[in-house]
Amino acid sequence: MSQSVGPYRNALEERHDELSDPAAIPEAVRLAERLGAAIAGERSIAIEPLGGGGGGGGLEIALRGMLVAAGVRHVPATSGVLEPQGVAPGSAHPGEVLRRGDCGEQGLALTLFKALQLLHSEALDTALERYVAFDFETTDKDAELCEVVEIGAARVVKGEIVDRFHRLVKPYRPITPGATKVHGYTDEAVRGERSFAEIWPEFRAFIGDDVLIAHNGQRFDIPVLRRLAAGHGGVESLVFYDTLPLVRSLSRDSAKLEHLAQRFGIDTGRAHHAVDDAVTLARVYRELERQRGIRARKAVLVNLLDYLGLALALEPGAASGERDLLFNVAKFYTLGRYSDALAFYAMERDRAGGTGGPSVEDVIERLGGRALMNRLRAEPDPAQRYPAAVARLRGLMDADASATLADSIDRLLERVALSTSEGSEVAPDRVNLLTLHSTKGLEFSRVYIVGVEDYQIPGYRESTENREAEIQEARRLLYVGMTRARERLVLTRVERRFGMDTGGSAFLEEMGLKEEEIGERAL
């Protein structure tokens, strides 16, 4: 339930190809080290006054707001002249001071933002320290019937291959000509080898407690392994990881292992030989995790964009490609209805007597103007955005005020139609419904999810028959529905349906939610 689902990307992920890696900016790396040490030592972090001859009045307010929004606790308001760095902890002066000299050509605002991204991305490292990459060569491509003719595996510890496993296997089915053309093995070549059942204990011992990773493994290698090892012991405790979804999340280019290796400059050895493919996968996975780390660093802390936009508007300096890009993205967050950056700036400026930088109106003008801010902060009117749909809905609601609730529900179900990519004119006399899959990017003031109970979500048969794929899909759909709510989310369940117990509410219990009884007839 805590994981993001679907293809959603935040504003920084959408433009990641145009952004620099914070780890590649020396000034950001040095500043991140200083900030990290100060935070770990519970020392305060202050910003020197940045007005005066160099311009940039009020910038320290925006930078302080950025630090606070990033969760830094000890950020005193700046006033007067600060002492040099290196003062002793516990003295009247801050333990760390941000100064103009801390930035390079990109400016202090962008340097601080990148440094904070570095600090917060440390917790996003998901790379496995230990794993076993494996690959099978088989008699054919049918995952439900094929037999293994070669097993290859490579154990990796902290990025280095430390051990390898390789066995040829005698299958019970003949090797098809098509398979021989791919990997080169014939029935004669493996006639004197042992069966998979005989080799399995050795392979299971080699795996040990490590995670098994395979490329496109969920569709082929993993089900083949589970089927052939079933009944021989040890397969139930295995943990698998498929690298294909990771590849898909990082690139739209070819996801074939050999193409990935070529892209990363990795020697594939003998392609379509199990041990060479396993070694290639181990090295490809290491590169994939490196790329994922770069993207994570670029995209983290999107919640600071409003303060970044404010800081860039206040900081003088030559225009640059990335600075302009981030300003054009961030200014909409600064002016938007959910940001408190302008209010924070106004409060801090007033506290300083109104001399700490340009007026709020001047800042708004730099960000795009009052008209843009009013447009961004206006409450959207559904009747104006979707007049035809709202008119049909109101007509349905007002059709018969004397009808019972059951009659009204029946009439609604008779008139609704699923929305499609062809538009609302598919059923002009009906009220269109959106599926959860089609709500990407949409939010609703209130969301009601009916039937969060074992017989509905995840479903009685799925739960009792341990259909893991169906259960996970139910979890994913429930999560999508929950995340569409902007103001209020209501999850409901019932004790009995059609005179039968509904079987409990496992999903609600997993989320730690307390149920509230709202009446026997309530949905």
N, C-alpha and C positions, 0 to 999 in steps of 0.2 A: 504493500500500500504506500510505502514511502518513496517509491521509484517513479520517475517521470516516464510516461508511456507515449507511444505514437511519435510522429515525426516533428513534434513541436521544437522550434529553436528560438532562443531569445535573440534580441536585436544584435548582440555581439557575435553570436554563432552564425547568424545569417551573413555577416560580412567578414568572417574570420580570415578569408584569403587576402583581404586588404589590410589586415592588422598585423602589427609586429609582435613577436614573441617577447613578453616581458623579460624572460631569461636571457635574451640577446641584447638587452640594453644595459651596459655597464653601470650607468648612474642609478638605474632602477634596482639593480642587484645590490649595489652598495647601500642604497637607502633602505632596502628591505632588510638587510642584515642589521643595520642600526635600529630600525623600528622593532624588529623581532627581539633583539636583545633588551630594548627598553620595556617592551610589553612583558617579556618573561621575567624581568626584574622588578615589575610593578613600579617602574619609574614613569614620570609624566613626560609628555611630548608636547612641546610648544612650537609656535611658528613666529619667527621674527617679524616685526612690522615691515610690510613690503611696499609702503607708499613712498613718497618723496620723489627725488629726481628721476628715479628709474620707472616711475609709473606703477601701476598695479595696485593702487589703493583699494582696500576691501578684499583683496585676494586672500589674505590670511583668514578672513571669515569663512570663505568658501572651502578652503583647505581644512580648517578646523571642523567644519560640518562634515566633510568627507571622512575625516578620521573617526568622528563620533558615529556616523552612519555605518562605518565598517566595524564597529564594536570596540574601538579603542576607548578605554575607560578614563584614563588620566590625561585629559586634554584641556589645560587651563586656558582661559581667555587671554589673549595677548594684549599687553599694555606696556608702554615704556620701552626701554632698551634692555635686551636680554644679555646675560653674561656669556662668554664663550663656552664652547662645548667642553665636556669633561668635568663638570662640577660634581662634587661627591653626592651620592644618593642620600636623601634625607635632608639636604640643605634646602634653603628657601628657593632655590632656582631649579628649573626643570632638568631632568636627566638627559633629555635629548632636544635639540633645537633644529627645526627645518629652516634652511637659509637659501637665498638665491643661488649660491654656489653649488647647491646639491643637484642642480639640474643641468642637462646638456642643452643641445639645440632644441629639443622638444618642449622645453619649458617646465616649470615646477609643477604645474597642475597635472600634466600628463605623466611626469616622472613619478609623482606620488601615487597616482592611480595605478600605474604599472607595478610599483613596489607593493602596494596593497594586494594587487592580484597575485603576485608571487607568494606573499605570505598566506593568503587564503587558499591557494591552489595546492599547497603542500598536503592538505588533507584529502585531496582528490586523486591521489596516486593509487590506482587500482591494479597495478601490474602484479602478477603472481611472482613470488620469490622462488617457489619450487613448483615444477610441473613436469609431466611426461607428455611430449608430443608423439602421437602415433599415427600410423597409416596402414591400411590393408590394400593388398592387391588380391583380386577375387576372380572367380570363374566367369562371372558376367556382371551386369549392372543391376540385376534384380535384388534389392535389399532384403526381400522376403524369402528368397530361395537360394541365393548364391552361397558359395563356400569360399573360404580364405585359402590363398595359395602362398601368401607371403605376409609376415608381420614385421614391421619396422617401428622402432621407438627410440626416442632420445630424451634423457633426463637432463633438466636444466635447473641449476641452482644459482640464484643471483645473476642471471643473464648469461651464464656460461654452461656449455654442454659438458657434463661430467661423466656420462655413461651412455652406452647405446645397447639396443637389443635388436637382434635380427634372427629370424627363423624362416625357412621354407616349410610349407605345410602341404601334406597330401590331402586333397579334397575328396569327398565322396561323389561329387558330380564332375563330369568332364569339363575341361576348360574350353570355352567357345572360341572359334577362330577370331572373333572380334576382340575378345579379351587378350588373346595371345598377341594380336597385332599391337595392342596398347603396351603391355608390360613385357612381352617376349617369352613368357613361360608356357611350356607345353605339358601335356599329361606325362610324357616321358621324363621331362626334366625334374618332376617332383614325385615320381613313382616310388622312390626309396625313402621319402621323408615320413615323419610321424604325422598323425592326425592333429586337428586343432585341440581335441579333448586331451590328448597326451601332452601337448605343449602348454596348454592353458595354465597349469599350476606354476610353471616357470615364468610365464608372462605376468601372472598375478603377483608373484613374489617380487618381480622387478618393479612393478608399479608401486607397491607398498601403500603408503598413505597419501601419495601425491595426487594432484588433480590431473586428469587425463584431458588433453586438448586435441581437437581434430578440426580440420577445415571442412565446412559443410557437413560436419559430423552428425547433426541431428537427422539428416536425410539419409545417410548411408552408413558410415563407419560405426556409429554408436548403436543403431538398431541391429546391425549385423553382429557386433560383439555381444550384445545382450542375448540375442537369439542363440548363438552358438555356445555361449558360456552358461546358459540357463541349466540349472540342475547340477552344475559342477562346483558350485560354491564360490563365494567371494565377489560375485558381480553386483550383489545388492548394495554393498557399501561403497561402490565406486562413485566418484564425483566427476562429472564431465563439463567441459567448456568448449563451445563451438565458436571459432573465430570469425565465421562468416558474418553474423550480425554486426560485429565490430567493424569489419571492412565496409559493410553497407553504410554504416553511420559516418564513416570518414570520407567516402569517395563514391562517385557515381561511375567511375571507370570500371574496367573488367575486374571481377573478384576472383578469377582463377588463380590458383596458387603460383603457377609458373609465371603468370603476368605480374603478380605482386612482387615476386622475387626479382624479375627483370627490372621493374620500376625502382626497387630499392637497391639494385646492384648486388644481389645475393647470388652466389654460385649454386645452381640447383643440382649439380652432380648428374647422376643418371635419372632423368625424369621418369616418373611412373615406376620407380623401384622403391619399395616401402621405406627402407631405412633412409635413403637419400631424401625422399619426400618428407619424412619425419624431421630430419635435420633442417631441411629448408623451412618447414613450418615453424620450428622453434625459433629460427632467426627472423622469419617474417613477423611472428607474434611480437618479438622484442621491438621491432621497428614500428609495428602498429601501436603498441603501447606508448612508444616515444611520441608518435604523432598525436595520439589521444591526449597525452600530457600537454603538448603544445597548444592544442585547441582548448583544453580546459583552462589553461592559463590565460588565453586570449579572451575567453567568454565569461569568466567568473566575475562576480560583483557587479552584475547589471543593475543592482539596486542602488549603486552609487552614481549612476549616469546623471541624475538630476543635479547633484553637487558638482560633478565634472563639468556639465554644461554651464553652470553658474561660474565656476572657476575659469573656464576658457573664455567666457564673456568678459571677465574682469582682468585677465592677464594679457598685457601687451606682448607683442612678439610677432616675428615674421610668420606668414602662413606656410603651412606644410601640408602634404597630402593626407597623412594620418590625422593630424590635428584638425584639419577642416572636416574630414570624414566623421570623426567622433563628435565634433561640435554640431554638425548637421543632424546627427542621430540623437545626441544628448539634449539638445535644446527643447525637443518636444516633451521629454521627461521633466525638464525644469519648469516649463510652462504648464504642464499637465495638472489635472485635478488631484492627483494622488501625491504630489510632491509638497514637502514643507520647506524646500530649499530657499525660496524667496521670502517666506515668512521668517525663517531663521536669519537670513541676511538682514532683513529690516529690523528685527529685534536687536541683533548685535550692533548694527550701525547706530541705532538710537541710543543704545547703552553707551556708545563711545561719543555721544554728543552730536551725531550726524556728520562727523568729519572723517569717518573711516573709509570713505569710498564714494563712488557715484550713487545717485539716488536710485531708489527701486525702479522708478519709471524709466530712468536711463538704462538700467540693466535689462528691463523688459524689452526696451526698444532694441538693444543690442542682440537680444535673443530672437527677435522676429516681430515684436510689436504687440500692443494690447489687443488688437483684433484677433491675432492668432491665438493668444492666450485665452480670450473669451470663447473662441470657437472650440479649443481643446477642453476647456473646463465646463462647457455647456452640457447639461444633462440631455442625452439623446432621447428624442421623442419617437417611440415606436410607430405612432400613427403617421409621422412625417416620413420616416425611413421606409416603412412597409405599409402604405395606405391601403392597398387592396387586401392584403392578408388580415390586417386589423379590422377592416370593415366587415369581412366575412366572419371573423371571430365574434365581433360584437353582435352581428346579426344572429348568429347561432345562440349566443348567450341570452339575447333578449327575445328569442322566438316565442317561448311559452313559459312565463314566470310562474304559472300554477302547477307545472309538472313536478313530479316527485324527483328525488335525486337519482333513483334508479332509471326513471324514464329519460332524464336529461343525459345520463351517461350512455344509455342505449342510443339516443339520437346523435350524440357526439361521435360514437364509434361508427355509426352509419354514414357520417358525412366526412370523416377525416380521410386524408390521402397522404401517402408518403411523398415528401419532396424529392425531386430528382434533379439531375444535372440539366434537364431540359427546361427547367424554370417552373414558375407557378401556374402557367397557363395550361398545364397538363390536365388539371381538374379545376376549372374556374369557379365551379359551384361548391367546392369543398374547401375545408381548412387544411392546409398542408402540415404534415408532421415532419420533424427532422429526426433522423436516426442519430444515435450517439456518435457514430463514425463521421457524420457530416457536420458536427458542431465544432470542428477544429477552428480555433481562433475566435469563437463566439463566447459571450458571457451573458448570463441571465440574472436578474435581480434575485429571483428565488428559484430554487430547484427542489422538487419533491421526487424522491425515489421510493416507489411503492414495492413492497415484497422482498425486503432484505431478510430473507429467512431460508432455512435449509431446503425447503421444497421449491424455492424459487431461485435464490442465489446462495450457493452455487448450483443447486439442483439436487434432488434426492438421489437419483441414479448415479450422478457424477460422484457424489460423496461416498455412497455405499460401495460403489464399484471402483473407487480410487482412480477415476479418469482424470489424471493430473492436467492434461492439456485443456480439457473443458473447464476445470476448476480455475486454472490460471486465466483463461479467457474471461470467465465471469468476474474474476477480481479486476482484470484490466478494464472491462466495460464499466464496472461500478466506480472505479477510480476516475475514469473519464467523466462520468456523470457528476461525480462529486466536485470535480475541479471546474465545472462550468458555472458554479454558483458564485455570485459576486457579494451578495449581502446576507442571504440566509439559505441554509441547507437543511432539509428535513428528510431523514431516513425513517421509513416505517416498516413495521411487520405486523402480522396478525397471529393470534394464538391458534385459531382453527379456520380452515377453509372447507366449505361443503361438509361440515360436521366432522372433519378429520383434523387431528393435531398436525401442525405445520412442521414439527420436528426441531424447533429451537432456532437460534439465530447466531450461528457460529461466526459469521463475518462481523456482526456488531460486537460480539465478545472479543474477537481478535483485535478490534480497534479500541477496546477499553471504554466503550460507550455505555452509559447508563440508560436503561430503557425507562420511559415514562408512559404509564397507561393513560390513554386519551379516550376511552370509551369502547364498548363492545362493537359498535357499528362503524367505528372509524377505520379507515384503510391504513 
